[in-house]
Amino acid sequence: MTSNISSTVPLWIDNKPIHTQTTIPVTQASTSKTIHHASSASSTEATQAAASSFSAFKSWRSTSHTTRRNLLQSVATHYADNASTLIAAQIAETSCTEAWARTNVNLSISYLNEIAAQISSVTGVIPPTEKPSTQGFVFKEPIGPVLCIAPWNAALVLATRGIASAIAVGCTVVFKASELCPQTHGLITQAFAESGCPDGLLNQVQCGRKDAAEVTETLIAHDAIRKIEFIGSAEVGKKIMGIAAKYLKPVLMELGGKCPVIVLEDADLEEAAKQCGMGAVLNHGQICFSTERIIVMEGVAERFKTLLVETMKGVEGPAGSAVSEGIKKHAEDVIRDAHEKGDEILVGGVEAASSGGRVALKPTIIVNPSPSSRILDEETFGPSASLYVVSSDEEAVALANRSAYGLNATVWTRDMARFMKMSRELEYGQVHANSISVYTSPTGSQGGVKGSGFGRQNGQWGLDEFVVEKFVTWCG
C-alpha cells in the first residue's frame, strides 16, 4: 500500500483521486498538531460520486458471486500485508492505542473473510402458488448504490464491514468518510482499488462540518442512492433518518448505547470486575458497546466495589486518549454534572489524565446517580460508568431496561438457566454472559433496538440488509 500520511487526502471517484480547493485540517488530539489535510467535498463532488456509483452498479450487479468473493478476499489479504500502515493511520488520526488499532485490523480481516464466505448463501426461493399452471420465484437482488456513513471510533472495522456487505451482494457504495480520520478511511478505499475494484464500485467523499448537512442531503436525495447505512450518535441519526424519510429511502442504523452489565451473586467477581473496568475505559470509552452501567446484587456489592476500584486504578493506560478536545469535554461535563448534583464518586472524577500529552480523563465510577444526573441515561463516550446495587433479578432487569437505548447487555453468572431467562427479558439487540461488553462476532447478528437503531449487520444478516426480494411468476 503506497500511502503518504503527510499528504492531503483526496476524494476518490471513478478510481481516481480528486483534490479540491477546500481542505480540512486533521488534528491529532494527543499532540494538538495538525498532521495532514483532506480534500473537502461540495454538493458537486457528491453528485459526481453518486452518478459514478449508479453507472458502476449497472454491471457490478450482474457479476458472479465468485468475482465478488475474490475481491473481498483480496482486500483481506491487502489489509494483512499492510497492517502497519493501517495501524499507524489510526493512531495518528484518532489518538487510539496501538492495541485498539491492531484489533481493528484483525477484526476487519475476520469480517471480510466471513462476508466473503457468506456470499453464496444469498439465495431465493420457489414458493407454491394458488394459480393453476403457474410457477413462482422469489429472487434476491441488490438494492442499488448504497451510501455508507461511517464513524471514527472504530475507524477501520465499522467502515469495512458496511462497505464489504453491500459490495458482496452486488451493490456499489458511496462512502462518506469521517472528517476526523479521512486518511484511515482513505486507506480502506485504496485497499479496494489496489485489489482490482472496478471504476465507480467504491467512491469516497469527506467534507468539513459546515458542509456536512448539504453534502449528506445531496447524496441521500440523489436518485441513484437506494439505501443509507449510518453508524454514529442518536442525535445525528435522527437527522439522517429525517432526511431519508423526506426522500423515502430505507436506512440501516447502529446508534449509541448505554450498555448495562449485571453481576449476580454466583459470578466470578474478580473476572467480572476486570472486564467491567476494561469495558468502561477501552478506547477512552469511545465505543457504543462500552460498559456504561454496572448493576450488582447487594449480597456481593461491597466485595465487588473493592475489586472494581482496584481495577479502575490500573486501567488508565489502556484507556488511551479522546479523539478530540470536544469529545473529551463532553465526557468531562457529564462527570462534572454528577459531581455538582452530589452523586458519590467511587473512583476517579473530573480531573484529567494528561501524562504523555494525552487528551484524556481519569477512569471514573459514579455510584447510584440521582434521577436528574446526565450520566443516568446519556452516553458519556468517556472512560466512566455508573454503579447500582439491587436485590433481585427482577429489579436488575427493570433497571437495565430503563433506558432509551438497547444495544448490548452482559450478565455475569454461573447459572445458565438463570442467564437465559434474563437474556430473554432484557431489551437489547445482543446479550452476553461472562464477557466484556465490547464484544461482537463476524458470525453473529449485530444491531440495536429502541434508541440504538434498527437493522442487522454481520454474516448473512448483514448481506440481507442490502438486497430486495422480487416475486416473479411464469404462467402457462
N, C-alpha and C positions, 0 to 999 in steps of 0.2 A: 504494500500500500504506500504509494508515494504521496506524502502529505506534508505540507509546510504549515505547522501550527501557528507560526507568527504572521502568516499572510492574511489577507482579507478573505473571509469565507464567502464563496459565491452562492447565488441561487443556482439551481440545476434544472434545466428544462430541455427536453429532447436530447438527453445525454451530452449536454454542453453546459459549461459554466457561464453564468450570466452575472456580470458585475454592474451594479447600479451606482448612480452618483450619490445617493443617500446611503450612509452606512451606520451600523450600530456598534458602539464600543462594548466590548465584553470584558467585565471586571472580575478578577479573582478576589473573592471576598476575604480570603485568609491573608492576602498581602495588600489589598486595596489598590492593586495595579491593573491598568488596562493591558491585557495580554495580547489582544488582537481585535480586529473589527470584522463585521459581517455585512454583506450587502443587504439592503432593506427593500423588500418588495412593495410595490404600489398595486392598485387595482389592475393596472395594465399587465404587469407580470403575472398576477393571479389569474387573470382571464387567459393569458397565454398558456399557463400551466394546465388549466382545466381543459382547454381546447386540445392541447397535446395529448392529455390522458385519454380523451374521448377518441381521438384518431388512433392511438395505440390499442385501445380496447377492441376495435373492430376486428383486429387479427388475433390479439392475445386470447380473447375469449374462446377461440377455436383451437388453441394449442393442445397438444396431448398432455395427459397427466404426467407422463414421464419427462417431458420438457420442463414442466413447472417444478417437478420434484428435483430434477437435476440442478436447476438454477438455485433452489434453496439449499441444497446440499453443498453446492459450490460456495455459496455465501457463508455457510457454516465453516467450511474449510478456510475460507478467507479470514474470518474472524480469528480462528485458532492461529493462523500463520502471522497475524498482525495484532496479537493480543497486547503487546507492549505499547503500541501506538494508541489503541483504544483505551487502555488504562490511563496513559499519560493525558489524553484529551479530557477524560472525565475529571481527573484530579485538578487539572489546570482550570477548568471552567466552573466546576461545582464545588470545589474545595472538599471533596469527599476523601475518605481514607483509601489507601491502596487496596485494602481488603474488600471494601464495598465495590470499588471499580472492578476488581478482578471477579467478584461474584457476579456482577452484571455481565461480564464477558462470558463466563461459564454458563450462566443461565440462558443467555441469548443463544448460545450454540445448542443447548439442550432443546430450547423452543424450536429453533429452525429445523433440527433433525426430527423432532416429533411431528411438527406440522407437515414436513415433507412425507413422513411415513403415513400420515392420515389422508393424504390427497386422494388415493384410490378408494377410500371409504365413502366419498361423496357420491351417492348413487340414488337414482329414482326408484319408483315402484310401479307395478302394474295392478291397479285396483280393479275389482269387479264392477261392472256397470249393470243397471237395470234395463237398459235399452237393448232390444234384440240385435244380433249381428254387429255388435259394437265392441271394439277393444279400446280400453283406456290406458293412458300412460301419464305418469307424473314425472316430469323432468326437473332436475335441479340445475339452474342456470346462474351464472354470475350476475350480480345485481347491476354492475356497471362501475364506472370510475368512483372511487371512494376518497373522501377527504379524511386523512388521519391527522389528528391534532394531539401531539404527544408532549408529556411534561419533562422536566429537567431532573426530577429527584431520583428516578431510576432510569437515567437518560438513555441507556443502551437497550435494556431488555424490554421496556414497555413500548418503545417505538418499533423495535424489531418485530415483536410479536404481532402487532396490529398490521403492519405492512406485509409481513410474510403470510398471515392468514388470508388477507384479501387477494394477494397475488396468487396464492396457492389454488384458489378456485376459479381463476380466470379474470379477476378484476384488475384494473390499473389503479394507481394511487397518486394523489397529490398529497404530499407530506408537508404539513405546516410545522416546521421545526421551532423549538423554543429559542427565544432571543437570548436566553441565559446560557445555552450550550449549543450554539449553531455548529461549532467545529465537530463536536461529538456526533451530533445528528448528521452532519455532512459526511462523516466517515461511514455511516450506515449506507447512505445513498451511493457513495463512492464504491463501497464493497459490492453492491448490486451491479453497478456499472462495470466494474472490473471483472465481474463473474459472468458477463455475457448478457446483461439486461438489455432488451431492445429499446430503441428510442421511444420516449414517452411512457414507458411502463411505470417508472418511478420518477416523479418530478418533485423538487423540493423548493419551498419558499419559506422565508422568515422575514419578520418585519419588526420595527420598533413598536413600543406600546401605544404610541399616539396614533399609529396607523392600523393597529390590530383590528379594531372594530370594522373599519371599512374593508380591509383585505379579507377578513373572515366572512363578512356578509357577501362580498363579491363571489367568493368561492362557493358558499352554500347556495346562493341564488342561481349560479350558473346551471344551465340545462344539463350539462354533462355530468355533474356531480349527483349521484343517486343515493348515497348514504354517507353519514358522518360518524366517525369514531372519535370520541373525546375522552381523555383521561386528565383529570385535574380537580380543582376545587368545586364544591357545590355552588358557590356564588357565581363562578364563571359558567358552570354547567347550565344553570338556569338561563343565562343569556344565550348560550349556544342553542339550547332547546327552543327558546322563544323565536330565534331567527329561523331554525329548522321548521318549526310549526308554520311560520309565515309562508314558507315555500313548499310545505308538505313533503319534507324529506325525513326519512327514518333516521334514528340516532341510536348508537351503542355508547353507553356511558358508564365509566367507572369513576366514581367521585370519592369524596373523603370518607373518613371513618372515625369512630370513637370506640375503638375495639376493646371489649372487656375480657379480662381473664378471671375465671372463677377458681378459687383454691379451696378444695374440700378437705375435710379432716384427715382423710387417709392419703393425702398427697405426699409425694416426696418433696418435703418443704425446701430442702437445700437446693434441689434442682429447679423447683418452681420459682424460688426467689431469684436464682441466677438467670433464668430465662425471662422472667418478668423485667428484670433490670436491663438486660440486653435488648429486649423487645421495645423498651421505652426509649432507649438512647441511640440505637443503631442509626447511623447516618444522621446524627443530631436530631433524631425523631422525625425526620422529613420523609416519612413513608406512610402511605394511607393505611397500612396494616400495622402500624406501631401500636404497642400496648399503651392505651390511654387511660384505662380504668382497671383497677385491681380490686376484686371482691373476694374477701376471705372470711371463712367461717370463724365465729368468735372463739371456739374451743382451741384454735391454733393461732389466733390472731397475734398474740404477743410474741410468740416464738417466731412467727413469720416476719413480723415487723423488724425484729432484731436482725434476721438474716437478710432482709431486703435493704436495710440501712448499710450493712457491710458490703452488699453487692453494689449499691449505687455509688458508694465512695470509691469503688475500684474500677468503674467503667467510664471514667472521664475520657481516657484515650480513645477507645472505640467510638465514642460519641462523635468525633470529628468536628466539623465546622458547619455553620449555616451557609447556605448558598449566597446569601446577600445580607446586608445590614437590615433591610426591610423585613425579611423573614425572621431574622433574629429578634428584631424589635417587637414583632407581633407575639412571638412566644414569650418574650420577656414581659410584655404588657399583660398577658393572661396570668402569669405568675404574680405580678405586682398587684393585679386586681384581687386575687385571692388573699394576698398578704394584707392589703388595706381593708378587706372585709373581715379580718380576724381569723381566717382559716389557719389551722395548725399546719406548720411546715415540718414534716418528719425529717427531711434531709434536703440540703441544697438551698435554693432561694433565688433571688433576682440577681445575685452577683454573677459577674462574667467569669468564664474560664478562658483567660486570654493568653495562656502560655503558648509560645511558638507562633505568635501573631494570629491566632485563630479568632474568628468571629463566632464566639460560642458562649453557651450558658452552662452553669453547673447542673448536673443531673439532679432532678428535684421530684419529691413526692409530697403532695398535698393530701391531708387526711380529712375525709368527710366534708368536702366543701359545702358552703351554705347554698341555699337554693338560688340566690342571686349571683353567685360567682360565675364568671365566664367559663372557667375550666369545667363546669358541670357538664356541658354538652357542646362546647366549642372545640374544634380540633386545634390543638396548640401548634402542631408541626415543630415542636421543640423537644428536648430530652427530658420530658416530665410526664407524670401520671398522677391520677388521684386514687386514693385508697379508701375502701369502705369495709365495714365489718357487719356481717349479717348472721342470723341464727338459724336459717333453714334454706333448703333448696328452692322452695317457692319464692322466698324473699330475694335470693340471689338471681333467679331468672327474671323476676319482675324488675329488679334494679338494672340488670343488664339490658333488658328490652326498653327501658325508659330513656330512649334516645331517638333523635331524628335520623340517626344513621343505622345501617345494617350491613356492614361489610364482612367482618370477621370476628369470631369469638373463640375462646380457648377455655378448656376445663382441665384442671389437674386432679386426677383421682386414679385409684387402682381398681375401681368398681366399674366394669364395662357396662353393666345393665343400667346403673345409675347415670352414667355418662350418656348412654344412648337415649334415655328418657329426656334428659336435659337438652341434648342436641336437637331433638325434635321440637322442643318448646322455645328455643332461642331463635329470635327473628333476625337471622344473619345468613348471608349467602354461603359462608363457609363456617364450619365448627370443627375444631381440632381438639384432641385430647393429648395432654402431656407433651406439648410442643410450644416452641416460641411462636408468638402471634404472627411474626413476619415470615409466613410460610405459604408457598404456593407450589404447585406441581405442573409441569407441562402436560401431564396426562389427566389432570383433574379439572372439572368445571370451575371457573372462577368468575365472580361477579357479585354485585350488591343487591340489596333490597332497600325499600324505603328511600331515604335521602342519599344512599350510597350508589344509586344508579340502577341500571337495568340492562339486560342482555348478558351474554356469557362469552368468555374467552377461553382459550386453551383447547388443544386437541380438536376433536370433531365438533365440539360445541362452538369453538371459535370459527371454524370453517362455515358452519351453518349460518352464522350471522351475515355472511356476505353472498349468500345465494337466495334466489327466489324460486318458488315452485310453480311450474306451469303444467296445467292439465290439458292433455291433448287426446282427442278421440278419433278413431278410424271407424267409419260406419260403412257397411256394405260387404 
